[in-house]
Amino acid sequence: MGDEIITVVSWYDFGMFFVMLLLSLAIGVYFGCVGTQRDAKSEYLLGGKRMTVLPIAISLIASQISGITLLAVPADVYKFGSNYIWLCLAIPLVYLITNYLFLPLFFHLELTSIYEYLSIRFDKRIQKMASFLFILSVFLHNPIVIYIPALVFAQATGIDINRTICIVCIICIFYTTIGGFKAVVWTDAIQFVGIIISIIMVLILGARSVGGFYKALRTASLGERLNIFDFTLDPTVRDGFWPVVIGGSVQYMVYICFNQGSMQKYLAVPTLSKARRALLIYCFGIVGIILASVLTGNIVYARYYNCDPITTKKINRDDQLLSYFVLELGQRAPGFIGIFIAGIFSAALSTLSSTLNTIAAAIYEDFILPYTTFFQKTNRESTILKTIVLTSGIICTITAMFVDKIRGVLSISIALNSIASGPMLGIFLLGILFPKANAKGAFYGCVSGIMLLSSMVIGNQWYSSQDYGNDFVLPLITTGCNSSSVLTKKPKTHYMAPPFILYRISFWYNTIIGAFLVIVVGLIVSALSKTEDDNFDRRVAYERVATK
């Protein structure tokens, strides 16, 4: 960070941060020590299916929001423009598909692990493969989720980032482990309040600092940040209408429907109608957060439109942009920094706690229960579930300490998730929409999808490290800085041959490419390997729903 900002974090700021942590801890202790039926699996993973709509909906929203959304999206808008806003069109499409096609299927099957459906439709090998992909996606995503708020805290206080990661993760792991599902849901609700207050404060104080919302958007428009009507069909264009709407729809279909965490929360309410209401509120909430994040990015641009802190090296990473902005504002608004830090950590903790509880369900149901009923017979299911949560949390904590080696948090987060989410989506769609598909087809389709997406992500990231992709960065100007130098950052000229087209395709398309390949290979292999055993009507799961 540059020398221009010297921020003293007050005890009020620290106090707000620690109050948020203590409230989360207290809720976990309450449900761990006072809650009833603590040894029941249903109670630990689904809250006994007695949860009400609003807490579940809020928990869904809070667990979807993370520091990646609150910090990386505004930074992405600042550098590349506001095309991210097209997700607000993609999410309603996903809502309609989920509400009328997939949610009734999974709700009436009453499966603790969504991947049990694949055992019904194909076989246990496919169930385990999909569950493994989900677990892999959690271990790839959670370290980034943890790292982002720790980076902000270190930036504001100077405290070692790894120490912050350890302290916060220990608290989160503790309350998630002992409190179970109800602790996760109710801490999400409390943390959601902190998230919303933080977002509102950033928007209001940020807009005031640049002369109001209208002036901020006018400045952003002059700086090309609102040039969102790009309808090119070129798949190598980083952002645009089609990449975000098509790719975003498929990506969010995984998050909203084919995600163990989301489905676990839908199943925690007693009826399908209540699950649908929770889904509707969830989608509205995500749209609202996206709009706020895009608006924040434009306000930040209006603040630095003629003195870019990235180009002038006042910050070391793009992901530090919003926290740099907040630290500037915090000099004139006591307590604001504390609210912001509490909000960012609330977003991270809600995501981390939800995924830890969810991963326990997946590992136990898909990898432990099929091989032993010891824990079930001895009423020790909650013990093994807590052990899984603890172990998973420790792994995520350790790996979070290595995230500073990557660049471009938003794009790498979506890209890494696509390695797992693309094949996973493909397997589910293959099973639900294509009755003739068999287990062998699903297996080879999934392997093909993983191999292709891994190659695409690795290649794309390598070329990005060589500054390919900078052509999409919009102008960043330093003419207004207090310096004798005047600089407009322009894309570098490349003298090497362009990368292979698969390495240049927008990261938004990764998931749909993976899912499409799984379906195509799956159908071909199924047709070539068809046996009389495949005459068994594997649509029984869906027909069971249709008769209810």
N, C-alpha and C positions, 0 to 999 in steps of 0.2 A: 504494500500500500504506500501511496505517496506521502511525502512529508507534510502535505498541505493539511491533512486531517490528523489531529491528535485528540483521540476520544478517551474520555475518562468514564468508564462504566461505573455508575453509582451503585450504592447498596440497594437502592430502589430497583434498579435493573436486575441485579443478582437476586433480589427478593422475589420478583415476579417469576423468574426462572425456577427457583427452588420451590415456590408454592405450587407450580404446575407439577413438578416431580413428586412432591409430597402428597398432593391430591391423588395422583395416579397410584402411588404406593399404598395409600390408605384404602382406596377402593379394592385393590388386589387383596390386601390383608383382610378386609371385611368379608369378601366373598370366599376367601380361602378358609377363614376361621369361623365365620358365623353362618355362612350359607348352608343350606340343607343338602342332603344326598351327595356329599362331596365325593363319594367313591363310585358314583354311577357314571358310566361312560356318556350316556345321553345328557346328563347334567353338565359334565365337563366340556363336551363338544358342541351341544346344541341348546344349552340352558333349559333342558327339560322340555323343549318345544312349547314353552309358555311365554315367550317374549312378545312384546307388543310392537306395532308397526314403526312408530317414530324412532325409538332407540335403535332398532335394526337399520332403518333407512339412514339415520345419522352415522351409524357405525360404518355402513357401506361407503358413504361419501368420504368420511374421515380416513378410512383405510386406503381409499383410492388416491387421496391427496397425499403428497409427500413433499419433501424439500425439493425434489426434482421438479414438481409442478410449480411450486412457489418461487423457486430461485432460477431454475434452468429455463423455464418457458419465457419469462421476461427477458432473460439474456439472449435467448434465441430470437425473439421478436426484435430486440435491439439490433442484432447483427443481420438478420435475414428477412425481416418483415413480418407481417401479421397473418400469414397464410394459415397459421395454427388455428385461427378462428373458425375455419371451415369444419373443424370437429363438431361444432355446434349443430351442423347439419347432419353429420354422420351418426351422432349418438341417438337422435330420435328414430332413425332407421333401425338401429340395433335394438332399441326398445321394442319396436313393433314386432320384429322377428322373434325376440326372446319371449315376449309376453304371450304371443299366440301360438308359437311352435314348440319351443324348447322348455320353457319353465313348467308347463303342465306335465310334460314327460318326466322330468327329474323330480318334481314335487311329489307326484303320486307314487313313484317308485320308492320314495322314502329311504334313500341310500345315504349313509353317513359319509361315504366317499363317493364323489361323482364318478370316479373311475370304475366303480363296481358295475356300472352300466356296460362297460366294454367287456367285462367278463360274461355278462348275459348275452351280449350281441356277438362277440367273437370268442375269446377264451381268456384265461387268466394271464397268459403271456402278454397279450395286448394291454390288459388292465395294468400290469406292472410297468410296461413300457411307458404308457401315458402318465402314470403316477410318477415315474422317475423323471420324466420331462418336466412335470410341474415342480418337483422338488429341486431339480437343477435350476429352473428359472428363479426360484426363491433365493437360492444361494448365489445366483448371479446378480440379482436385483437388490437384495437387502443391504449388501455392503455399500452400495451407492447411496441408498436411502439413509443409512446411518452417517456416512461421511459428510454429506452436504451440510446438515445443521452443525456438525462439529467444526467444519471449516469456518462457518459464520461465527461461532463462539470464539474460536481461536483468533479470528480476524478482529473481533471486538475487544477481546480481553488480553490477548497475548499468551493465554494458557495453552500448553502443549496439546495439539489436536488428538493424539493417541490417548492421552490421559482423559480427555473429555469423552471420547468414544467409550472407553472402559467404564467410567462412572455411570453414564447414561444407560448403557446397555445392561449393566448389572441390575439397575433399578427396573428396567423394562422386563428383563428375563425373570426377575423375582416375582413381580406382580402378575405376569402372565402365567408363570408356572403354578403358583399357589391358588390363583383366583379362577382360572379357567375361562370359559366362554363369557360368562356374565361379567367378569372383571374386564375382559377385553371390550365388550360392548359399552359398558358404562364409563370406562376410562376414555374410550373413543368419543363418547358424548361430551364429556368434560373438555377433552382436548379440542374438539370441534369448535367449542366456544372460543378458545384461545386462537385457533386458526382464523376464524371469522373476524375477531377483533383486530388481529394483526393485519389482515388484508384490508379492512376498512381504514385503519389508521394510515397504512402506506398510501392508499389511494387518495385520501383526503389531504394529508400533509404534503404528499408528492405533488398533487394538482395545485395546491396553494403555492408551492415553491416555484412553479413555472407559469403562474398567472391564470390558472383555472383549467378545467377539462377541455374547453373549446380550443384554447390556445395550444394546449399540449397536442391535441389531435391535428390541429392546423400545422404545427411544426413538424409532426411526424409525417403528415402528408407531403409537405415540401421536401422532406428527406427520404421519400419513396417508401416509407414503412407501411403505408396503407395501400400499396399497389398489389391488391389481392386478387384481381380479376385476370389471372393467368390461366387460360384454359388449354394450354399446350398439351399434346398427348405424348410428348417426348418423355420416356420413363427415366431418363438420366437427370431431369430437372429436379433439384433437391426438394423444393416445395412448390405448391400450386394447388389449384382446385381439385384436380383429379387425384394426385398422390394422397392428399390429406383426406378427401372424402372416401375414396375407395380403400386406400390403405388403412386409414383411421377407422373406418367401419369394421373392417375385418379384425384389426387389432383390438378394438373395444368389444367386439363380440366375444373374444377370448376373456377379457377382463370381466365383462358383465354376465356372461352366460356360462362359458366353459372354464370356469375358474373355481377351484375347490373352496376358496374363501368366500366368494360371493354366494355360491350355491349353499354352503353351510349356513349362511345367515338367512337366506330365503326359507330354508327348512326349519329354522328356529321359531317361526311363527306357526300358529295352529292350522290355518286354512290357506288355500290357494289364493283366495281373493285378497287376503292380507299380504301375502307374498307379492302379489301384483301391485298393490298399493306401495309397498316398500320399494319395489323396482322403479315405479314411476317417480317417486320422490328422489330416489337415488340418481336417476338420469337428469332430472331437473337440476339437482344440486351440482352435478358434474359440469353441466352446461354453464351454470352461474360461475363456478370457479374458473373455467376456461376463459370466459369473458373478462373476468377480473384480472387474470394473469396477463392476457393480451393487452388490456388497457394499461396495466402497470408497466409493461415493456415499452409502450409508446410514451408514457409519462417520463420514464427514465431517459428515453432518447431525447425528449424535449429538454431535459435538464442538461444533457451533455452533447447536444447536437453539433456544437462548434468547438468542443474540447473533449475528445474521446479519451477516457481513462485507460482503455485497453491499449491503444496505439502509443500513448505517452508513458506506458509502463507503470501507471499508478497502482494497477492491480496486476497480479500474476496470471490469473485465470479468468475466463469469461464468466464462470459461475460465481465469482466474487462481486459481480457488477451490482446486483441489487443490494447486497449487504454494504457495499461501499456507499451507495446512494442513501441507505438508511442511516449509516454512521454520520454522514454529512448532515442530514436532517436532524439527527439526534442531538446535535450540538445546541440546537435552539428549542428542543422539545424534551425536557427531562422525563425519563420513564419510558420514552418511545422505544429506545433500543431494547429495553427489557421485555416490552410487549412483543416486539418483533422476534427476538430470540425465543421467547416462550412459544410463540405461534409456530415458528419453524420446527422446533423440537416436538411440539404437539403433533404436527403433521407426520414427522418421522416416527414417533413412538406409536401412533395409531396404526400406521402401516406395518411396522415391525411386530407389534403385539398380535395383530390379526394374522399375519403370515406364520408366526410361530405356533399359534393355536391351530391353524389350518394344517400346517405341515405335520403336526402330531397326529391328526386324524388320518392323513394320507399314509404316513409310514406305518401306523398301527394297523389300519384296516387292510392295507394292500400288501404289506411285507412281513407283518408279525402274526396277525390273527389267522391267516391261512395255514400257518405251520404249527401253531401251538394254541391251545385253549387254556393254558395254565393260568394266565392272568384273569381270564374270564371266569373260570371256575372258582378261583380263590378270592374273587372280588378285589383284585389288585390292578384293575385296568387303569384307574386314575394314577397309580404309582408309575406305571410304565409310560403313560402319556406325559406326565410331568418330567420324567427323565429325558424323553425325546425333546420336549420344549427346551430344557436346560442345555442339552448337548447341541441342538441346532443353534441356539442363541450364542453359545460360545464360538462356534464355527463362524457365524456371521460377524461377530465382534472382531475376531482375528483377521478375517479377510478384508474388513473395512479399512484396516490400516494400510492397505496397499492400493487403494483407489486413486490416490494422488498421482499414480503413474499414467492414468488415462486422461484423455482430453475430450471436450464436447460431451458433457454428461447427458443431455437430452437425447442426442442421436445415438450414442453408444448404449444407453439404457434401452431404447426401443429396439436397436439392432440385436443386442444380446438376448432380449426377451423373445425376439422372433425366432431364434434358433430352437427354442422349446415350443413357443406358442403356435408357430406355423404347422409343424407336424402334428401337434396335439389337436388343433382345430380340424386338420385334415382327417384324422382318425375318426373323430366324432361325426363329422359330416358324411364320411364314407359309410359309417355304420347306420346312421339315421336315415339318410336320403337314398342309399343304394342297397336294396335288399339282396342283390346277387353278390355283393362283396363278401369275401371270406377272410378268415384270420391270417392266412398266408399273404394275401394281398395287402392287408392292413400292415403287417409286419414289414414287408419289403418296401411298401410305400413310405412308411415312417422312416426307415433307415435312409432311403433316398433323399427324403426331405431334410433330414438332419445333416447329411453330408453336403448337400448343395448349399444350404443356408450357412453352415459353418465356413465353407469356402468363400462365400460371398462376404460375410462379415469380416473374416480375417483379411481378405484381399482389400476390401473397402477401407478398413482401419489402417492398413499398411500404407496405402496410397494417400490417405488423409494425413498421415504423419509426414508425408513428403509434400504437403501443402496442396495436393489436388483437392478440389472442392471449394477452395477459397474464391473461385470465380463467382460464387453465389452470394458472397458477402457484399452488402450494400455499402455505399461510401461512408467512411468514418473520418471525420474532419477534426483538425486541431487548430484551426485558424484563430479561435477565440481564447486560446490558452495564454497564460502569462509567460511567454517564452519568445525568444527571438526566432525560433524555427516555426515554419508553417508546413503542415503535412496533411495530405489527404491520402489515406491508406487505399491502395489499389491492389487488385489480385496480382499474384506473381505470374511471370511468364514462364511457361514450362517448355523445356527443350527435349524432354523425353517423349516417346510415343505415348499416346493416350492409353490408359489401362483397358483391359478387356471389358466389354460392355457390362458383364455381370458384376464387376467391381465398381461400376459407375451408376448402377441403378439406385434410385432414391431408396433410402432405408424404410420409407413408408410402405414400399411394396414387398418387403421381405416376407412378412407373414402370409400374404395372399399367394405369393409364389410357392412358399413351402407347402401350404394347404393344397394348392392346385396340383403340385407334383405328387403328393401323397394320394390324392384321389385318382389321378391318371394312372400312375404305376399300380395302385391298389386294384383298380378295375381290370387292367391288363393281366396282372398276375392272377387275379381271381378267375378270370375267364380261362386262362391257360391251365390252371391247377384245380379246376372244378371237379369235385367228387360227389358221390351219392350222399355223403354225410352233409354236404352243403344244402341238400334239399330240406333239411330241418328249417322250419320257419323261424328265422332269427328275428323276425319283426314282432315276435310275441311281446316284447317289452313295450313297444309302441302301441300295439293293439290292446294291451292290458289297460293302457291309459284311455284309449278311445272308448272303451266300454264303461268307464266310470262316470 
